[in-house]
Amino acid sequence: MGNKLENWSGDERGMTGIGVLILFIALVLVAAIASGLILDTAGVLQNTAQNTGEQSTSEVSDRLSVLSSSGDVVNVEGLESLYTEDISVTGVAVGANMSSPHSFTVSDGERVDSVNLNGWSASTDATLTATVYDNSTNTNVGSGTVSVSAADSPSDYKINVSMTDVSSTGEYYVELTSDTSGDFSGEMEVVGTDGTVDRVSVLHTTVYRSPGASDVDLQQATIEYFSPYGTAFLLHEEEYNALSSSELENFTDNLASFSTEAVKDDDGSVPVLNSRDDRAIINIGLHNDFVVTDQPDSMIYLHEGDSATLRLTTQHGATTTEIVNVPESLAGYDGSSVVL
């Protein structure tokens, strides 16, 4: 035992001490680095949680409140689809009829209002003529024309037919001809009158900033519109008008716009609601049935008894839902507004 201790020199003891010191320093460095990473991670998690919390709070609190909704009532000529036909012709001769000799019924006191060409394609620019004939006598009782463009194919066109109300219910048919030889395809829809009816033509929704909400910019807001006739996505008219033709092509056919006007706005900030006292009206225009327009088909006039839903989303992502209900009868409201 004594010999072993004598053989263990002081140099060897010093080397062992240095090794232990190096190991200790390494452990301290590792611990320091680990603690730094833990603190950094904790900071990131804290910031993430804070940002998420602020975003969640914004999406809940920075919303609109609805004060009231109303609609403008108009008395319009009711329209109905009398006949629809898919047409596809190649090299049609000038003046040759493109449609089939299929008859449809026009009731007493009514008439053919228009012939609509939906999704119409043409290989050449042309003027198309729609002529309505009495099926029993083959007499021309009304007609109309429209110019179609090859460059704009496919497009929707409306041929307004000049025709008086029929005196008795009967069968009629339409011939569709062109002044230029070419290829044509699309849907032909014959639209007839159906008496006069009351409809809601414009929606007005008065909004204000919800309690606790920060400024709400209505120009940056969006509206999802749901009606019995389909859905639409609405942008503020300033944003809608700023879209280029190529940008519009990226949207589906259900894109439309809304406008705003101030009701109460002491500092002229609207469309930005920067005060609890600010009030603004959101206006949504609709269109008559079967009318060829840039608006989505879903945004036709609301009928008696209809309901529609507006989902208003602010620039903060906060959503407010408003349901409008048209009364079962609009009689007596023509030319005025009705509470919805």
KAKA-V403724 format. One line per field, one symbol per residue. phi: phi as a letter, one per 20 degrees, with the letter a starting at -180 (. if undefined). burial: 1 if it has 9 or more other ideal C-beta (glycine too) atoms within 8 Angstrom, else 0. Layout:
phi=???
burial=???
This chain:
phi=.ffffffeeffffffffffffffffffffgfffffffffffffffffffffffffffffeeeceddeacbbedcdcffcbfeacbedbcclffgnefeeefeebedegndaeebdeddledcebfbddcdcecffeclefdrbacbeddffefebdccdfeebeffebfadcbcddccecfrdcbqddceddfbmdbecedbdccecbffgneegdeffeeccedccfdpcbdddfgffffeffffffffeffeebccdcbedcbfdmegeeedbfefccdedcedcfgmefbfffffdegfegnfcbdddecefenfdcdcddcegfcdgnegncdcfd
burial=0000000000001000000000000000000000000000000000000000001001101111110011111111111011101010100100000110000111000111111111011101111111111110000011111101110010111110100001000111111111110111011111111100111111111111110010011110101110100011111110110010000100100111110101001000111110100111111101110100001101111111011111111101111101010100010011001101
